[in-house]
Amino acid sequence: MFTVAELAMQRPLPPSSSTIFTTNKTIPPVEEVFSSSKDASQIDINRNTSELAPVDGGFGAWSFLLAAFLVENIVWGFPNAFGVFLDAYLKDPEYTSQPNAQLLLPLIGTLTSGIIYCSGPFTYPLIYRYPQHCRKSMWFGALLCWASLFGASYTTNVVNLILFQGVLYAIGGTLLYNPCLLYMSEWFVARRGLANGVISAGTATGGLILPLILPGLLDRFGTSASLRILAIAFAVLLLPVLPFLRGRLPHSRVRGPVARSTTATGHWEWVKYTRIQMLFIVNTLQGFGYFVPVIWLPTFASDLNLSATKSSLTLALLNGASVVSRLVVGQLSDVIDPWLLALATLIGTCLSTFVLWGVLSYSFTGLIAFGLAYGSLAGGWSSIWTGFMRDFPRDDPQVATTIIGYLMLSRGLGNILSTPISTALSRPHPEGFVSAHLGFDVGGGRFENVIVYAGTCFAGAALIAGIAWIVERARLKGLTSA
C-alpha cells in the first residue's frame, strides 16, 4: 500500500492560484533583455525597409517625379513670367499714376520667387519634425495660391497687388514647393541629379508656356480678368496631381528612434566643407545677376518698339532654353566635376550678357539670340547643386534637402535685392535720346548700367568658381600622391 505521501510524490496535485513553481532555468540579465529588444527592433526596421518602394525607378518614383514637374511648372510659372505682367502694369496709367509705382511694381515678381527661395531653412525643420503634415500643407498651399491670384484680380492698388500677387502667393508656393524637394531625396539616390534637373525643368517650363499665353489674355481681358482666369486654371491643373506627391519613407523613420540623420548635429557637417562654403559665395553672386534679364527682358523688348507678342516671345524662348539646360546639366552633374561644369556655364553666361545683350540686342534677332543663349547657359545653374553633394551620404535625404534649402536662400537673397538694384541703375543717358546701334543704347541707354551690373556678377562668380576648382584639384592631387 502506498502512503499518502508516496502517492502525492508520484501524482502531484493540479496547480492552483496559490501554487508557487520553482525552476532551474536562469533569468537573463537586464542588459540581455534590452539587447534582444534592440535586435528585434532592428529586425523590424530592416523588414520595413525591405518593404519600401524601390528608389530611382518604379511607379512610385516616376509618378512622383511627373507630379513634382507639373507642380513646379504651375507654382514657378507665374513669377518666371511676371515680366509680361510688369510690362502691362507699366503701360497702364491706373497703376503708374500711384506713388512710387515704378519702384514697387517690379517687386511683385521678385518677392514671389524670393520668398519661396529664402523659405527653405525656416520650413525644412518643421517638415522634418512634423512629416505627417506635409501633404496637408501642400493642399493648404494650393488653396493660398489660388486665393492670392483671385484676390489680386479685384484690386488695382499697387500695395495690395504686392500683398496678394507677391507675398500671399509666395507663402502658398512655399508650402507646395518645399515638400517636393524632401520627397525627391527619398525617391532618388543614384539618379538624384537627373531628378533635380527634371523638377528644375518644370520651373522653366511654366516660364515658357505662360509668356506665350499671357499677351493674348491681357490684350483681350485686361490684367484683372486675366488673373481670375489664371486662378481657375491653377486649380484645375493642380488638383489632379496633388495625390501623387507623397514620400517614400514612413513617418517613423523621421520621428522614431531611428532618424533619417544619424545624430542631432550630423546633418550640419557639410558646413565645414570648403567646397560648400565656396559654392555659397558663387551661388549668391550668380543669383544677384541671373534674375535681372528675367525681369527686364519684356520691358527691354518694348523699348525696341516690338509688339507685345514678340516681347513675350523673348522671355518664353529664354525659359524654353532653360528647360533643356536643366535636364542636360542635371544629368551631367551626376558624372562631371561640378566645379568644371559651374565654371563653363558662368563664363558662357558672362559672355552672352556682355556680347549678345549689351552689343547685339539692338534688334529682335539679336534679342532672340541672347534669350536662347542665356537660357541655355544660365538656366541650368540650380541643377548643378546635387553634383556638389557627392561626398555626403546619399541615402540621407535630410542632408541633401538642408543643403539645397540654404543654397536657395543664398540665391533668393540675390533675387530679392537684384530688382531694386537694377531698378536704381536703369536710368537713361542724361544727354537724352541715343540711337540704338548697340544693346546698351536701347531705351535711351537706360539699360546700359543694368547689363554691366548683371555681367559683372557673372564674371565675379566665374572668377571664384575658377579659384575653387584649382584649389580642389590641387587638394585631390596631393591626396593621390600621398
Secondary structure, DSSP 8 states (H G I E B T S, - for coil): ---HHHHHHHS-----TT-----S-----HHHHHHHHHHHHHHHHHHHHHTS--SSSHHHHHHHHHHHHHHHHHHHHHHHTHHHHHHHHHH-HHHHTSTTHHHHTTHHHHHHHHHHHHTHHHHHHHHHH-GGGHHHHHHHHHHHHHHHHHHHTT---HHHHIIIIIIIHHHHHHHHHHHHHHHHHHH-STTHHHHHHHHHHHHHHHHHHHHHHHHHHHHHHHHHHHHHHHHHHHHHHHTTTGGG---SS-THHHHSSS-SSSSTTGGGGGGG-HHHHHHHHHHHHHHHHHHHHHHHHHHHHHHTT--HHHHHHHHHHHHHHHHHHHHHHHHHTTTS-HHHHHHHHHHHHHHIIIIIITTTTTSHHHHHHHHHHHHHHHTTGGGGGGGGGTTS-TT-HHHHHHHHHHHHHHHHHHHHHHHHHHHHH----TT-----SSGGGTTTTTTHHHHHHHHHHHHHHHHHHHHHHHHHHHHHHHHHH-
